[in-house]
Amino acid sequence: MSETIATERAVEAVLFAAEAPLSLAELRAHVGETADVRGALEALERHYAGRGVQLVRRGDRWHFQTAADLAHVLRRDREESRKLSRAGIETLAIIAYHEPVTRAEIEAIRGVQISKGTLDVLMEAGWIRPAGRREVPGRPLTYVTTAEFLSHFGLASRRDLPGIDDLRAAGLLDPVDLAIEQGEVENVTEDD
């Protein structure tokens, strides 16, 4: 058996048995520092493409997951998860698009104070985490999204977050905001 195939098999076995996504460094710790882990991951990714199980990258970590188009096959009755409040959704979006961000910055963007419970719910879900302190008076805590956030929302990185045009096309912008925007455009043309 060639060294390349042995490395692929070892990486595959480690990822299959892992409880959480693994980084390149964590994989090398299992299969050997000199092993071509990146090459093995690329080969495994090609091998599993189009299959029922796929090797996916979330941020800088790798794991196996069921192919998205087969999720319905695995669904069973499950406990209904609690829906995130509007404040929670807004806070999560602000953190995702502006990270690292402090509580005061979140409040300034939202225009209202957020309760500590909102951040707690997002941390309990594993979607955000504290990321250190800002070097300004008071040294406020900053927050960032996690690999679990990327995994839950099916994103490889934050660059995959939808832009304003994507949100508008999907009809996810507030109709009031759109009406105001269109009204401003109409008023400009009427004045001309």
N, C-alpha and C positions, 0 to 999 in steps of 0.2 A: 504494500500500500504506500502510495507516495506521501510525502510530507504535507503537500497541499491538501490532499483528501483527508488526511488525519486531522489537520487543523480545522477544516470545515466541519468534520464530524464532531470534534471537541467543542467548537463554538456552538454548533447546533444543539448539542446535549446540554451545555451550560445554560443557554437561553431557554431551552424547553423546561428545565428544572427551576429556573429563577422565579422568585416570587414577585419581583419588580423589574422594570427595564434596567439594563446594564450599560454602562459607558465602556468605551474602548479600554480604558485603564483597568476597569473591573474585569473585563473579559480576559485581558492579558494576564491578570493575577491568577486566573484559573488555568489558562492554556499555555502560559509561558510568555515571558517578555519578548522573546525573539520571534514569536509566531506572527505570521502575516494575517492578523485579525481583520484588518480593513479589507484585504482581498477575499478572505473567507466570508465576510459579511456581504460583500458585493455578489459573490457566487451564490450564496444562500438566498439573497434577495431575488436574483434571477430565477433560481430553481423554484422558489415558492410563488412567483408571480402567476396570477391566474388560478391559484389553487384555493382550497377551502380554508387553509391557514396561510397567513402571509407574515413575512418578516418586515417590520416597519420601524422607522426611525422617528422618535419624538424628541425634538431638541437634540441633545448629544447622546441620547440613550436608545438602545435597541431592544425590541421584544417581539414575540409572536402574538398575533391576534387573529381572531376569526375574520374572514373576508366580510367586508361590510354588506355585500349583497346576500349573504347567508345568515345574517343576524336573525331574521324572522324564523328560521328553522330552529334556532336555539331558544327562542322566547318561550317562557312559560309564565303562568300566573306568578306575579311577584308583588312585593309590597310597593304600594304607590309612594314614590318619593315626594318629599315636601317641595312645593314650588318655591322658588326664590322670589323674594319681595321685589317690588320695583326699585327700592333703594339699594337692595343687594345687586340687582342687575346693573344699575347705573354705576355703582361703586366698582363692580368687577370690570365693567367696560372701561372706566377711567383708569384703573390700575393697568389693564392690559395695553391700552393705547399710550399711556404716559409713564410707564414704569421707568425707574423707581420713583414713587410718589409718596408724599407724606399725607397724613390725615387732613392737615390744613389745606393742602393743595386740592385734595378730593373735594373738600367742603367748598372751596372757592369755585371750582368748576361746576359742582352741582347747584351751588347757590343756597344750600341749606346744610345744617349740621347733620352728621351721621352719628347714629348711636354706636356704642362699642359693640353691641350685639351683632350689627351688620358685618363688621370685620371678623368677629368671632365665628359667625356662620360660614363665611368664605374660607377661613382658616381650617375649620372643622371639616369642610368638604375637601380640603387639600388643594384648593385652587390658588390660594395666595399664601405668602409667607413673609415674615419680616426680613428685611435685607440690609440691616445695619442702620446707622444713624447719619443724618445729614450734618455736615460740618458748618452749622449756623447756630446762633444763640438758641438755647433750649435743646439743641441736638435732637430734633424730632426723629422718630422711627420712620423708616421708609418701607414700602411694601412693593412686592413684585409677584408676578404669576409663577406657577410651578410647572414642572413636567406633567403632573397629573392634570392640570388645566389644559395643556396642549393635547394630552391623550384623550380626555373627556370630550373635547370639542373637535377631535380629529384633525389637529393642526400639526404640521411638522415643526413650525417655528412661528414666532409672532409676526413674521413677514406675511404669513398666510391669512392674517386677519382681514376681513373685508374692508374695502375703502368706501368713501362716501358714495361713489357712483354705484358700487355693488349694493349698498344698503338701499339706495333710492330705487334701483331696479327691482329689488326684492320686495319693495313696498314696506320696508321696516322703519322708515322715517315717520315721525309724528305728523299726521295730516295737518295740524295747525301750523307747524313750521313750514310745510310745503305750501300751504295757502298764503301765508305771510310772504314767503319768498316769491310766489307767483304774483301776488298783489303788488309787491314792490316793483317787479318787472313791468307789470301793466301800467302802473303809475308813471314810471319813467317814460314809457312809450307815448302815453297820453300827453305828457308835458312837452314832448319834442315837437 
